[in-house]
Amino acid sequence: MNNKKIVLLEKMVRRNRGVVVLPVQEYKRLCESAMPNYYLTGRKAKELDKLVEQGVEEYQRGKCKIIKSLADLD
């Protein structure tokens, strides 16, 4: 049997008010469920789909540029 240890500093545990140990799959499930999902239907959904499609096409054509801040926008 492998006897690897995990060391937790008492100072860190107190400062963070505890520690939680979870399997990675459970952690991912909790992260995904933390943000609510919204589903659009009808006209608004179609408008958003079209906007996203246009953005992807512009990106693929190289019409997008990298900016460091909003001040870099024309």
PQR file with spaces between the fields and no chain letter, atoms N, CA, C, O and H, PARSE charges and radii, in Angstrom:
ATOM       1  N    MET     1       0.847   -1.191    0.000 -0.4000 1.5000
ATOM       2  CA   MET     1       0.000    0.000    0.000 -0.0000 2.0000
ATOM       3  C    MET     1       0.884    1.242    0.000  0.5500 1.7000
ATOM       4  O    MET     1       1.930    1.267    0.648 -0.5500 1.4000
ATOM       5  N    ASN     2       0.463    2.264   -0.723 -0.4000 1.5000
ATOM       6  CA   ASN     2       1.213    3.503   -0.840 -0.0000 2.0000
ATOM       7  C    ASN     2       0.927    4.393    0.371  0.5500 1.7000
ATOM       8  O    ASN     2      -0.233    4.677    0.672 -0.5500 1.4000
ATOM       9  H    ASN     2      -0.387    2.245   -1.250  0.4000 1.0000
ATOM      10  N    ASN     3       1.964    4.828    1.057 -0.4000 1.5000
ATOM      11  CA   ASN     3       1.789    5.619    2.285 -0.0000 2.0000
ATOM      12  C    ASN     3       2.093    7.091    2.075  0.5500 1.7000
ATOM      13  O    ASN     3       2.743    7.706    2.920 -0.5500 1.4000
ATOM      14  H    ASN     3       2.906    4.598    0.812  0.4000 1.0000
ATOM      15  N    LYS     4       1.641    7.670    0.974 -0.4000 1.5000
ATOM      16  CA   LYS     4       1.851    9.100    0.743 -0.0000 2.0000
ATOM      17  C    LYS     4       0.932    9.890    1.662  0.5500 1.7000
ATOM      18  O    LYS     4      -0.200    9.487    1.932 -0.5500 1.4000
ATOM      19  H    LYS     4       1.113    7.170    0.288  0.4000 1.0000
ATOM      20  N    LYS     5       1.440   11.021    2.136 -0.4000 1.5000
ATOM      21  CA   LYS     5       0.676   11.830    3.092 -0.0000 2.0000
ATOM      22  C    LYS     5       0.354   13.197    2.492  0.5500 1.7000
ATOM      23  O    LYS     5       1.072   13.709    1.632 -0.5500 1.4000
ATOM      24  H    LYS     5       2.359   11.348    1.917  0.4000 1.0000
ATOM      25  N    ILE     6      -0.720   13.755    2.963 -0.4000 1.5000
ATOM      26  CA   ILE     6      -1.088   15.133    2.642 -0.0000 2.0000
ATOM      27  C    ILE     6      -0.928   15.920    3.929  0.5500 1.7000
ATOM      28  O    ILE     6      -1.480   15.546    4.963 -0.5500 1.4000
ATOM      29  H    ILE     6      -1.303   13.340    3.662  0.4000 1.0000
ATOM      30  N    VAL     7      -0.178   17.006    3.869 -0.4000 1.5000
ATOM      31  CA   VAL     7       0.075   17.807    5.059 -0.0000 2.0000
ATOM      32  C    VAL     7      -0.724   19.101    4.960  0.5500 1.7000
ATOM      33  O    VAL     7      -0.642   19.813    3.959 -0.5500 1.4000
ATOM      34  H    VAL     7       0.271   17.310    3.029  0.4000 1.0000
ATOM      35  N    LEU     8      -1.492   19.398    5.992 -0.4000 1.5000
ATOM      36  CA   LEU     8      -2.252   20.638    6.067 -0.0000 2.0000
ATOM      37  C    LEU     8      -1.697   21.473    7.211  0.5500 1.7000
ATOM      38  O    LEU     8      -1.581   20.997    8.340 -0.5500 1.4000
ATOM      39  H    LEU     8      -1.559   18.819    6.805  0.4000 1.0000
ATOM      40  N    LEU     9      -1.360   22.701    6.915 -0.4000 1.5000
ATOM      41  CA   LEU     9      -0.867   23.578    7.963 -0.0000 2.0000
ATOM      42  C    LEU     9      -2.038   24.101    8.780  0.5500 1.7000
ATOM      43  O    LEU     9      -3.015   24.608    8.229 -0.5500 1.4000
ATOM      44  H    LEU     9      -1.454   23.088    5.998  0.4000 1.0000
ATOM      45  N    GLU    10      -1.934   23.975   10.089 -0.4000 1.5000
ATOM      46  CA   GLU    10      -3.024   24.401   10.973 -0.0000 2.0000
ATOM      47  C    GLU    10      -3.346   25.875   10.781  0.5500 1.7000
ATOM      48  O    GLU    10      -4.513   26.268   10.812 -0.5500 1.4000
ATOM      49  H    GLU    10      -1.141   23.563   10.537  0.4000 1.0000
ATOM      50  N    LYS    11      -2.313   26.696   10.581 -0.4000 1.5000
ATOM      51  CA   LYS    11      -2.508   28.142   10.378 -0.0000 2.0000
ATOM      52  C    LYS    11      -3.371   28.391    9.134  0.5500 1.7000
ATOM      53  O    LYS    11      -4.272   29.230    9.151 -0.5500 1.4000
ATOM      54  H    LYS    11      -1.366   26.377   10.555  0.4000 1.0000
ATOM      55  N    MET    12      -3.082   27.647    8.054 -0.4000 1.5000
ATOM      56  CA   MET    12      -3.843   27.810    6.815 -0.0000 2.0000
ATOM      57  C    MET    12      -5.296   27.356    7.004  0.5500 1.7000
ATOM      58  O    MET    12      -6.223   28.007    6.524 -0.5500 1.4000
ATOM      59  H    MET    12      -2.351   26.965    8.041  0.4000 1.0000
ATOM      60  N    VAL    13      -5.480   26.254    7.694 -0.4000 1.5000
ATOM      61  CA   VAL    13      -6.825   25.733    7.926 -0.0000 2.0000
ATOM      62  C    VAL    13      -7.639   26.734    8.732  0.5500 1.7000
ATOM      63  O    VAL    13      -8.804   26.981    8.421 -0.5500 1.4000
ATOM      64  H    VAL    13      -4.727   25.725    8.085  0.4000 1.0000
ATOM      65  N    ARG    14      -7.047   27.302    9.748 -0.4000 1.5000
ATOM      66  CA   ARG    14      -7.758   28.307   10.569 -0.0000 2.0000
ATOM      67  C    ARG    14      -8.064   29.559    9.771  0.5500 1.7000
ATOM      68  O    ARG    14      -9.172   30.090    9.842 -0.5500 1.4000
ATOM      69  H    ARG    14      -6.101   27.102   10.001  0.4000 1.0000
ATOM      70  N    ARG    15      -7.074   30.039    9.000 -0.4000 1.5000
ATOM      71  CA   ARG    15      -7.262   31.266    8.219 -0.0000 2.0000
ATOM      72  C    ARG    15      -8.394   31.092    7.209  0.5500 1.7000
ATOM      73  O    ARG    15      -9.169   32.020    6.984 -0.5500 1.4000
ATOM      74  H    ARG    15      -6.174   29.607    8.941  0.4000 1.0000
ATOM      75  N    ASN    16      -8.494   29.907    6.599 -0.4000 1.5000
ATOM      76  CA   ASN    16      -9.527   29.640    5.592 -0.0000 2.0000
ATOM      77  C    ASN    16     -10.783   29.025    6.177  0.5500 1.7000
ATOM      78  O    ASN    16     -11.702   28.662    5.443 -0.5500 1.4000
ATOM      79  H    ASN    16      -7.864   29.153    6.782  0.4000 1.0000
ATOM      80  N    ARG    17     -10.826   28.906    7.485 -0.4000 1.5000
ATOM      81  CA   ARG    17     -11.977   28.361    8.220 -0.0000 2.0000
ATOM      82  C    ARG    17     -12.322   26.946    7.769  0.5500 1.7000
ATOM      83  O    ARG    17     -13.497   26.595    7.660 -0.5500 1.4000
ATOM      84  H    ARG    17     -10.079   29.201    8.081  0.4000 1.0000
ATOM      85  N    GLY    18     -11.308   26.142    7.510 -0.4000 1.5000
ATOM      86  CA   GLY    18     -11.527   24.740    7.196 -0.0000 2.0000
ATOM      87  C    GLY    18     -11.020   24.355    5.827  0.5500 1.7000
ATOM      88  O    GLY    18     -10.557   25.195    5.054 -0.5500 1.4000
ATOM      89  H    GLY    18     -10.354   26.428    7.598  0.4000 1.0000
ATOM      90  N    VAL    19     -11.115   23.074    5.540 -0.4000 1.5000
ATOM      91  CA   VAL    19     -10.681   22.511    4.273 -0.0000 2.0000
ATOM      92  C    VAL    19     -11.711   21.476    3.843  0.5500 1.7000
ATOM      93  O    VAL    19     -12.260   20.754    4.675 -0.5500 1.4000
ATOM      94  H    VAL    19     -11.491   22.392    6.167  0.4000 1.0000
ATOM      95  N    VAL    20     -11.971   21.408    2.552 -0.4000 1.5000
ATOM      96  CA   VAL    20     -12.902   20.428    2.009 -0.0000 2.0000
ATOM      97  C    VAL    20     -12.129   19.529    1.054  0.5500 1.7000
ATOM      98  O    VAL    20     -11.377   20.014    0.209 -0.5500 1.4000
ATOM      99  H    VAL    20     -11.525   21.995    1.876  0.4000 1.0000
ATOM     100  N    VAL    21     -12.312   18.238    1.187 -0.4000 1.5000
ATOM     101  CA   VAL    21     -11.671   17.276    0.292 -0.0000 2.0000
ATOM     102  C    VAL    21     -12.780   16.556   -0.479  0.5500 1.7000
ATOM     103  O    VAL    21     -13.644   15.899    0.102 -0.5500 1.4000
ATOM     104  H    VAL    21     -12.923   17.844    1.874  0.4000 1.0000
ATOM     105  N    LEU    22     -12.725   16.705   -1.816 -0.4000 1.5000
ATOM     106  CA   LEU    22     -13.749   16.104   -2.686 -0.0000 2.0000
ATOM     107  C    LEU    22     -13.081   15.366   -3.837  0.5500 1.7000
ATOM     108  O    LEU    22     -11.975   15.720   -4.245 -0.5500 1.4000
ATOM     109  H    LEU    22     -12.023   17.239   -2.288  0.4000 1.0000
ATOM     110  N    PRO    23     -13.730   14.368   -4.348 -0.5600 1.5000
ATOM     111  CA   PRO    23     -13.249   13.783   -5.605  0.2800 2.0000
ATOM     112  C    PRO    23     -13.381   14.820   -6.729  0.5500 1.7000
ATOM     113  O    PRO    23     -14.269   15.671   -6.686 -0.5500 1.4000
ATOM     114  N    VAL    24     -12.510   14.751   -7.719 -0.4000 1.5000
ATOM     115  CA   VAL    24     -12.493   15.738   -8.804 -0.0000 2.0000
ATOM     116  C    VAL    24     -13.829   15.778   -9.521  0.5500 1.7000
ATOM     117  O    VAL    24     -14.316   16.861   -9.847 -0.5500 1.4000
ATOM     118  H    VAL    24     -11.788   14.060   -7.754  0.4000 1.0000
ATOM     119  N    GLN    25     -14.435   14.627   -9.777 -0.4000 1.5000
ATOM     120  CA   GLN    25     -15.730   14.600  -10.477 -0.0000 2.0000
ATOM     121  C    GLN    25     -16.801   15.352   -9.694  0.5500 1.7000
ATOM     122  O    GLN    25     -17.597   16.085  -10.281 -0.5500 1.4000
ATOM     123  H    GLN    25     -14.040   13.748   -9.513  0.4000 1.0000
ATOM     124  N    GLU    26     -16.827   15.179   -8.394 -0.4000 1.5000
ATOM     125  CA   GLU    26     -17.808   15.875   -7.559 -0.0000 2.0000
ATOM     126  C    GLU    26     -17.552   17.376   -7.578  0.5500 1.7000
ATOM     127  O    GLU    26     -18.496   18.164   -7.634 -0.5500 1.4000
ATOM     128  H    GLU    26     -16.181   14.584   -7.917  0.4000 1.0000
ATOM     129  N    TYR    27     -16.283   17.779   -7.531 -0.4000 1.5000
ATOM     130  CA   TYR    27     -15.924   19.201   -7.589 -0.0000 2.0000
ATOM     131  C    TYR    27     -16.402   19.821   -8.905  0.5500 1.7000
ATOM     132  O    TYR    27     -16.975   20.910   -8.912 -0.5500 1.4000
ATOM     133  H    TYR    27     -15.516   17.138   -7.485  0.4000 1.0000
ATOM     134  N    LYS    28     -16.162   19.117  -10.021 -0.4000 1.5000
ATOM     135  CA   LYS    28     -16.599   19.623  -11.331 -0.0000 2.0000
ATOM     136  C    LYS    28     -18.116   19.741  -11.396  0.5500 1.7000
ATOM     137  O    LYS    28     -18.646   20.709  -11.941 -0.5500 1.4000
ATOM     138  H    LYS    28     -15.696   18.232  -10.016  0.4000 1.0000
ATOM     139  N    ARG    29     -18.815   18.750  -10.837 -0.4000 1.5000
ATOM     140  CA   ARG    29     -20.274   18.798  -10.837 -0.0000 2.0000
ATOM     141  C    ARG    29     -20.778   19.999  -10.041  0.5500 1.7000
ATOM     142  O    ARG    29     -21.721   20.670  -10.459 -0.5500 1.4000
ATOM     143  H    ARG    29     -18.385   17.963  -10.395  0.4000 1.0000
ATOM     144  N    LEU    30     -20.158   20.268   -8.908 -0.4000 1.5000
ATOM     145  CA   LEU    30     -20.547   21.425   -8.096 -0.0000 2.0000
ATOM     146  C    LEU    30     -20.272   22.734   -8.829  0.5500 1.7000
ATOM     147  O    LEU    30     -21.088   23.655   -8.780 -0.5500 1.4000
ATOM     148  H    LEU    30     -19.392   19.722   -8.569  0.4000 1.0000
ATOM     149  N    CYS    31     -19.135   22.823   -9.504 -0.4000 1.5000
ATOM     150  CA   CYS    31     -18.814   24.038  -10.268 -0.0000 2.0000
ATOM     151  C    CYS    31     -19.822   24.277  -11.380  0.5500 1.7000
ATOM     152  O    CYS    31     -20.262   25.406  -11.595 -0.5500 1.4000
ATOM     153  H    CYS    31     -18.472   22.075   -9.544  0.4000 1.0000
ATOM     154  N    GLU    32     -20.182   23.225  -12.078 -0.4000 1.5000
ATOM     155  CA   GLU    32     -21.135   23.359  -13.177 -0.0000 2.0000
ATOM     156  C    GLU    32     -22.521   23.750  -12.693  0.5500 1.7000
ATOM     157  O    GLU    32     -23.228   24.502  -13.364 -0.5500 1.4000
ATOM     158  H    GLU    32     -19.824   22.307  -11.904  0.4000 1.0000
ATOM     159  N    SER    33     -22.909   23.246  -11.537 -0.4000 1.5000
ATOM     160  CA   SER    33     -24.253   23.550  -11.037 -0.0000 2.0000
ATOM     161  C    SER    33     -24.325   24.900  -10.328  0.5500 1.7000
ATOM     162  O    SER    33     -25.417   25.359   -9.994 -0.5500 1.4000
ATOM     163  H    SER    33     -22.335   22.636  -10.991  0.4000 1.0000
ATOM     164  N    ALA    34     -23.193   25.535  -10.095 -0.4000 1.5000
ATOM     165  CA   ALA    34     -23.179   26.829   -9.403 -0.0000 2.0000
ATOM     166  C    ALA    34     -23.716   27.950  -10.287  0.5500 1.7000
ATOM     167  O    ALA    34     -24.249   28.937   -9.779 -0.5500 1.4000
ATOM     168  H    ALA    34     -22.306   25.161  -10.366  0.4000 1.0000
ATOM     169  N    MET    35     -23.582   27.806  -11.605 -0.4000 1.5000
ATOM     170  CA   MET    35     -24.037   28.832  -12.536 -0.0000 2.0000
ATOM     171  C    MET    35     -25.349   28.387  -13.163  0.5500 1.7000
ATOM     172  O    MET    35     -25.420   27.311  -13.756 -0.5500 1.4000
ATOM     173  H    MET    35     -23.149   27.004  -12.018  0.4000 1.0000
ATOM     174  N    PRO    36     -26.384   29.203  -13.038 -0.5600 1.5000
ATOM     175  CA   PRO    36     -27.669   28.800  -13.622  0.2800 2.0000
ATOM     176  C    PRO    36     -27.623   28.791  -15.154  0.5500 1.7000
ATOM     177  O    PRO    36     -26.881   29.557  -15.770 -0.5500 1.4000
ATOM     178  N    ASN    37     -28.411   27.930  -15.740 -0.4000 1.5000
ATOM     179  CA   ASN    37     -28.527   27.854  -17.192 -0.0000 2.0000
ATOM     180  C    ASN    37     -29.795   28.574  -17.626  0.5500 1.7000
ATOM     181  O    ASN    37     -30.857   28.408  -17.025 -0.5500 1.4000
ATOM     182  H    ASN    37     -29.014   27.308  -15.240  0.4000 1.0000
ATOM     183  N    TYR    38     -29.670   29.374  -18.675 -0.4000 1.5000
ATOM     184  CA   TYR    38     -30.817   30.057  -19.244 -0.0000 2.0000
ATOM     185  C    TYR    38     -30.954   29.627  -20.697  0.5500 1.7000
ATOM     186  O    TYR    38     -29.964   29.578  -21.427 -0.5500 1.4000
ATOM     187  H    TYR    38     -28.807   29.509  -19.163  0.4000 1.0000
ATOM     188  N    TYR    39     -32.147   29.323  -21.109 -0.4000 1.5000
ATOM     189  CA   TYR    39     -32.400   28.895  -22.473 -0.0000 2.0000
ATOM     190  C    TYR    39     -33.364   29.873  -23.123  0.5500 1.7000
ATOM     191  O    TYR    39     -34.467   30.101  -22.626 -0.5500 1.4000
ATOM     192  H    TYR    39     -32.951   29.363  -20.516  0.4000 1.0000
ATOM     193  N    LEU    40     -32.932   30.452  -24.250 -0.4000 1.5000
ATOM     194  CA   LEU    40     -33.782   31.367  -24.991 -0.0000 2.0000
ATOM     195  C    LEU    40     -34.577   30.579  -26.021  0.5500 1.7000
ATOM     196  O    LEU    40     -34.131   29.548  -26.525 -0.5500 1.4000
ATOM     197  H    LEU    40     -32.036   30.266  -24.654  0.4000 1.0000
ATOM     198  N    THR    41     -35.748   31.084  -26.315 -0.4000 1.5000
ATOM     199  CA   THR    41     -36.560   30.465  -27.358 -0.0000 2.0000
ATOM     200  C    THR    41     -37.121   31.567  -28.247  0.5500 1.7000
ATOM     201  O    THR    41     -37.118   32.742  -27.880 -0.5500 1.4000
ATOM     202  H    THR    41     -36.110   31.921  -25.905  0.4000 1.0000
ATOM     203  N    GLY    42     -37.589   31.179  -29.391 -0.4000 1.5000
ATOM     204  CA   GLY    42     -38.264   32.117  -30.280 -0.0000 2.0000
ATOM     205  C    GLY    42     -37.326   33.090  -30.963  0.5500 1.7000
ATOM     206  O    GLY    42     -36.190   32.755  -31.299 -0.5500 1.4000
ATOM     207  H    GLY    42     -37.591   30.224  -29.689  0.4000 1.0000
ATOM     208  N    ARG    43     -37.822   34.302  -31.161 -0.4000 1.5000
ATOM     209  CA   ARG    43     -37.105   35.334  -31.911 -0.0000 2.0000
ATOM     210  C    ARG    43     -35.781   35.705  -31.261  0.5500 1.7000
ATOM     211  O    ARG    43     -34.777   35.854  -31.957 -0.5500 1.4000
ATOM     212  H    ARG    43     -38.744   34.574  -30.888  0.4000 1.0000
ATOM     213  N    LYS    44     -35.761   35.857  -29.951 -0.4000 1.5000
ATOM     214  CA   LYS    44     -34.535   36.248  -29.250 -0.0000 2.0000
ATOM     215  C    LYS    44     -33.445   35.181  -29.409  0.5500 1.7000
ATOM     216  O    LYS    44     -32.269   35.513  -29.557 -0.5500 1.4000
ATOM     217  H    LYS    44     -36.577   35.737  -29.386  0.4000 1.0000
ATOM     218  N    ALA    45     -33.831   33.916  -29.378 -0.4000 1.5000
ATOM     219  CA   ALA    45     -32.867   32.834  -29.547 -0.0000 2.0000
ATOM     220  C    ALA    45     -32.267   32.874  -30.949  0.5500 1.7000
ATOM     221  O    ALA    45     -31.059   32.705  -31.117 -0.5500 1.4000
ATOM     222  H    ALA    45     -34.787   33.647  -29.258  0.4000 1.0000
ATOM     223  N    LYS    46     -33.104   33.097  -31.948 -0.4000 1.5000
ATOM     224  CA   LYS    46     -32.631   33.156  -33.328 -0.0000 2.0000
ATOM     225  C    LYS    46     -31.705   34.349  -33.542  0.5500 1.7000
ATOM     226  O    LYS    46     -30.704   34.235  -34.250 -0.5500 1.4000
ATOM     227  H    LYS    46     -34.085   33.235  -31.812  0.4000 1.0000
ATOM     228  N    GLU    47     -32.031   35.500  -32.933 -0.4000 1.5000
ATOM     229  CA   GLU    47     -31.182   36.684  -33.043 -0.0000 2.0000
ATOM     230  C    GLU    47     -29.811   36.419  -32.429  0.5500 1.7000
ATOM     231  O    GLU    47     -28.786   36.784  -33.004 -0.5500 1.4000
ATOM     232  H    GLU    47     -32.844   35.592  -32.358  0.4000 1.0000
ATOM     233  N    LEU    48     -29.796   35.791  -31.278 -0.4000 1.5000
ATOM     234  CA   LEU    48     -28.529   35.486  -30.621 -0.0000 2.0000
ATOM     235  C    LEU    48     -27.724   34.471  -31.424  0.5500 1.7000
ATOM     236  O    LEU    48     -26.510   34.620  -31.563 -0.5500 1.4000
ATOM     237  H    LEU    48     -30.629   35.494  -30.811  0.4000 1.0000
ATOM     238  N    ASP    49     -28.373   33.455  -31.946 -0.4000 1.5000
ATOM     239  CA   ASP    49     -27.684   32.470  -32.784 -0.0000 2.0000
ATOM     240  C    ASP    49     -27.024   33.135  -33.986  0.5500 1.7000
ATOM     241  O    ASP    49     -25.889   32.811  -34.338 -0.5500 1.4000
ATOM     242  H    ASP    49     -29.359   33.333  -31.833  0.4000 1.0000
ATOM     243  N    LYS    50     -27.741   34.068  -34.615 -0.4000 1.5000
ATOM     244  CA   LYS    50     -27.216   34.772  -35.781 -0.0000 2.0000
ATOM     245  C    LYS    50     -26.021   35.644  -35.394  0.5500 1.7000
ATOM     246  O    LYS    50     -25.033   35.700  -36.126 -0.5500 1.4000
ATOM     247  H    LYS    50     -28.663   34.331  -34.330  0.4000 1.0000
ATOM     248  N    LEU    51     -26.107   36.318  -34.260 -0.4000 1.5000
ATOM     249  CA   LEU    51     -25.014   37.163  -33.790 -0.0000 2.0000
ATOM     250  C    LEU    51     -23.760   36.327  -33.518  0.5500 1.7000
ATOM     251  O    LEU    51     -22.655   36.721  -33.891 -0.5500 1.4000
ATOM     252  H    LEU    51     -26.910   36.272  -33.666  0.4000 1.0000
ATOM     253  N    VAL    52     -23.934   35.190  -32.876 -0.4000 1.5000
ATOM     254  CA   VAL    52     -22.803   34.303  -32.598 -0.0000 2.0000
ATOM     255  C    VAL    52     -22.209   33.783  -33.898  0.5500 1.7000
ATOM     256  O    VAL    52     -20.988   33.745  -34.051 -0.5500 1.4000
ATOM     257  H    VAL    52     -24.832   34.870  -32.573  0.4000 1.0000
ATOM     258  N    GLU    53     -23.054   33.384  -34.827 -0.4000 1.5000
ATOM     259  CA   GLU    53     -22.592   32.873  -36.122 -0.0000 2.0000
ATOM     260  C    GLU    53     -21.776   33.935  -36.859  0.5500 1.7000
ATOM     261  O    GLU    53     -20.733   33.624  -37.435 -0.5500 1.4000
ATOM     262  H    GLU    53     -24.045   33.414  -34.703  0.4000 1.0000
ATOM     263  N    GLN    54     -22.243   35.184  -36.844 -0.4000 1.5000
ATOM     264  CA   GLN    54     -21.510   36.269  -37.495 -0.0000 2.0000
ATOM     265  C    GLN    54     -20.154   36.477  -36.822  0.5500 1.7000
ATOM     266  O    GLN    54     -19.147   36.695  -37.496 -0.5500 1.4000
ATOM     267  H    GLN    54     -23.090   35.436  -36.376  0.4000 1.0000
ATOM     268  N    GLY    55     -20.132   36.411  -35.501 -0.4000 1.5000
ATOM     269  CA   GLY    55     -18.877   36.578  -34.767 -0.0000 2.0000
ATOM     270  C    GLY    55     -17.875   35.487  -35.091  0.5500 1.7000
ATOM     271  O    GLY    55     -16.686   35.765  -35.247 -0.5500 1.4000
ATOM     272  H    GLY    55     -20.950   36.234  -34.953  0.4000 1.0000
ATOM     273  N    VAL    56     -18.334   34.264  -35.194 -0.4000 1.5000
ATOM     274  CA   VAL    56     -17.447   33.148  -35.529 -0.0000 2.0000
ATOM     275  C    VAL    56     -16.898   33.329  -36.944  0.5500 1.7000
ATOM     276  O    VAL    56     -15.710   33.111  -37.183 -0.5500 1.4000
ATOM     277  H    VAL    56     -19.300   34.038  -35.067  0.4000 1.0000
ATOM     278  N    GLU    57     -17.752   33.725  -37.873 -0.4000 1.5000
ATOM     279  CA   GLU    57     -17.308   33.938  -39.255 -0.0000 2.0000
ATOM     280  C    GLU    57     -16.257   35.046  -39.324  0.5500 1.7000
ATOM     281  O    GLU    57     -15.252   34.898  -40.018 -0.5500 1.4000
ATOM     282  H    GLU    57     -18.717   33.903  -37.680  0.4000 1.0000
ATOM     283  N    GLU    58     -16.480   36.156  -38.609 -0.4000 1.5000
ATOM     284  CA   GLU    58     -15.510   37.249  -38.604 -0.0000 2.0000
ATOM     285  C    GLU    58     -14.187   36.799  -37.996  0.5500 1.7000
ATOM     286  O    GLU    58     -13.116   37.170  -38.478 -0.5500 1.4000
ATOM     287  H    GLU    58     -17.297   36.275  -38.045  0.4000 1.0000
ATOM     288  N    TYR    59     -14.266   36.007  -36.948 -0.4000 1.5000
ATOM     289  CA   TYR    59     -13.054   35.493  -36.311 -0.0000 2.0000
ATOM     290  C    TYR    59     -12.282   34.615  -37.293  0.5500 1.7000
ATOM     291  O    TYR    59     -11.062   34.732  -37.403 -0.5500 1.4000
ATOM     292  H    TYR    59     -15.136   35.706  -36.557  0.4000 1.0000
ATOM     293  N    GLN    60     -12.983   33.740  -38.002 -0.4000 1.5000
ATOM     294  CA   GLN    60     -12.332   32.833  -38.949 -0.0000 2.0000
ATOM     295  C    GLN    60     -11.715   33.585  -40.118  0.5500 1.7000
ATOM     296  O    GLN    60     -10.714   33.143  -40.680 -0.5500 1.4000
ATOM     297  H    GLN    60     -13.974   33.645  -37.912  0.4000 1.0000
ATOM     298  N    ARG    61     -12.305   34.723  -40.490 -0.4000 1.5000
ATOM     299  CA   ARG    61     -11.761   35.529  -41.585 -0.0000 2.0000
ATOM     300  C    ARG    61     -10.631   36.440  -41.114  0.5500 1.7000
ATOM     301  O    ARG    61     -10.036   37.150  -41.925 -0.5500 1.4000
ATOM     302  H    ARG    61     -13.118   35.082  -40.034  0.4000 1.0000
ATOM     303  N    GLY    62     -10.329   36.431  -39.819 -0.4000 1.5000
ATOM     304  CA   GLY    62      -9.235   37.250  -39.298 -0.0000 2.0000
ATOM     305  C    GLY    62      -9.610   38.700  -39.068  0.5500 1.7000
ATOM     306  O    GLY    62      -8.733   39.561  -39.000 -0.5500 1.4000
ATOM     307  H    GLY    62     -10.812   35.854  -39.161  0.4000 1.0000
ATOM     308  N    LYS    63     -10.894   38.982  -38.948 -0.4000 1.5000
ATOM     309  CA   LYS    63     -11.338   40.356  -38.773 -0.0000 2.0000
ATOM     310  C    LYS    63     -11.312   40.798  -37.311  0.5500 1.7000
ATOM     311  O    LYS    63     -11.614   41.951  -37.003 -0.5500 1.4000
ATOM     312  H    LYS    63     -11.606   38.283  -39.004  0.4000 1.0000
ATOM     313  N    CYS    64     -10.954   39.887  -36.415 -0.4000 1.5000
ATOM     314  CA   CYS    64     -10.897   40.220  -34.987 -0.0000 2.0000
ATOM     315  C    CYS    64      -9.482   40.632  -34.627  0.5500 1.7000
ATOM     316  O    CYS    64      -8.515   40.182  -35.242 -0.5500 1.4000
ATOM     317  H    CYS    64     -10.709   38.950  -36.664  0.4000 1.0000
ATOM     318  N    LYS    65      -9.370   41.495  -33.623 -0.4000 1.5000
ATOM     319  CA   LYS    65      -8.043   41.886  -33.172 -0.0000 2.0000
ATOM     320  C    LYS    65      -7.977   41.778  -31.649  0.5500 1.7000
ATOM     321  O    LYS    65      -8.985   41.883  -30.950 -0.5500 1.4000
ATOM     322  H    LYS    65     -10.155   41.861  -33.124  0.4000 1.0000
ATOM     323  N    ILE    66      -6.775   41.568  -31.172 -0.4000 1.5000
ATOM     324  CA   ILE    66      -6.549   41.441  -29.736 -0.0000 2.0000
ATOM     325  C    ILE    66      -6.381   42.841  -29.150  0.5500 1.7000
ATOM     326  O    ILE    66      -5.617   43.651  -29.676 -0.5500 1.4000
ATOM     327  H    ILE    66      -5.956   41.483  -31.740  0.4000 1.0000
ATOM     328  N    ILE    67      -7.089   43.122  -28.073 -0.4000 1.5000
ATOM     329  CA   ILE    67      -6.967   44.412  -27.401 -0.0000 2.0000
ATOM     330  C    ILE    67      -6.564   44.182  -25.951  0.5500 1.7000
ATOM     331  O    ILE    67      -6.870   43.140  -25.371 -0.5500 1.4000
ATOM     332  H    ILE    67      -7.710   42.464  -27.645  0.4000 1.0000
ATOM     333  N    LYS    68      -5.882   45.152  -25.375 -0.4000 1.5000
ATOM     334  CA   LYS    68      -5.461   45.044  -23.982 -0.0000 2.0000
ATOM     335  C    LYS    68      -6.491   45.692  -23.052  0.5500 1.7000
ATOM     336  O    LYS    68      -6.590   45.331  -21.879 -0.5500 1.4000
ATOM     337  H    LYS    68      -5.634   45.999  -25.846  0.4000 1.0000
ATOM     338  N    SER    69      -7.249   46.643  -23.580 -0.4000 1.5000
ATOM     339  CA   SER    69      -8.285   47.282  -22.785 -0.0000 2.0000
ATOM     340  C    SER    69      -9.364   47.822  -23.722  0.5500 1.7000
ATOM     341  O    SER    69      -9.174   47.870  -24.937 -0.5500 1.4000
ATOM     342  H    SER    69      -7.169   46.936  -24.533  0.4000 1.0000
ATOM     343  N    LEU    70     -10.479   48.222  -23.156 -0.4000 1.5000
ATOM     344  CA   LEU    70     -11.563   48.777  -23.969 -0.0000 2.0000
ATOM     345  C    LEU    70     -11.149   50.075  -24.643  0.5500 1.7000
ATOM     346  O    LEU    70     -11.743   50.460  -25.649 -0.5500 1.4000
ATOM     347  H    LEU    70     -10.633   48.184  -22.169  0.4000 1.0000
ATOM     348  N    ALA    71     -10.145   50.756  -24.111 -0.4000 1.5000
ATOM     349  CA   ALA    71      -9.658   51.994  -24.719 -0.0000 2.0000
ATOM     350  C    ALA    71      -9.029   51.729  -26.082  0.5500 1.7000
ATOM     351  O    ALA    71      -8.905   52.654  -26.885 -0.5500 1.4000
ATOM     352  H    ALA    71      -9.662   50.443  -23.293  0.4000 1.0000
ATOM     353  N    ASP    72      -8.627   50.486  -26.364 -0.4000 1.5000
ATOM     354  CA   ASP    72      -8.032   50.135  -27.644 -0.0000 2.0000
ATOM     355  C    ASP    72      -9.050   50.005  -28.758  0.5500 1.7000
ATOM     356  O    ASP    72      -8.668   49.891  -29.923 -0.5500 1.4000
ATOM     357  H    ASP    72      -8.728   49.734  -25.712  0.4000 1.0000
ATOM     358  N    LEU    73     -10.325   50.018  -28.438 -0.4000 1.5000
ATOM     359  CA   LEU    73     -11.372   49.913  -29.457 -0.0000 2.0000
ATOM     360  C    LEU    73     -11.447   51.199  -30.250  0.5500 1.7000
ATOM     361  O    LEU    73     -11.225   52.285  -29.713 -0.5500 1.4000
ATOM     362  H    LEU    73     -10.635   50.110  -27.492  0.4000 1.0000
ATOM     363  N    ASP    74     -11.762   51.075  -31.541 -0.4000 1.5000
ATOM     364  CA   ASP    74     -11.884   52.268  -32.401 -0.0000 2.0000
ATOM     365  C    ASP    74     -13.107   53.062  -32.059  0.5500 1.7000
ATOM     366  O    ASP    74     -13.367   54.093  -32.679 -0.5500 1.4000
ATOM     367  H    ASP    74     -11.942   50.193  -31.977  0.4000 1.0000
